Amino acid sequence: GNKKYMTEIVANTMQMLGKPEDASALGGGQTVIGESAASPEPSPVDEDVPF
């Protein structure tokens, strides 16, 4: 039969990325673990999640 695999991802934060308009303005898109944002965004409501 077919072999099936499952990958479990455990994370504290997730950032959805879109198409970069200017890569130099985005700072490379790298984030240091443990570094907090100046003004964190509120968690999305369940109805706002697209899946």
ABEGO torsion letter per residue (X at the ends): XBBBBBBBBBBABBBBBBBBABAAAAGGGBBBBGBBBABBBBBBBAAABAX
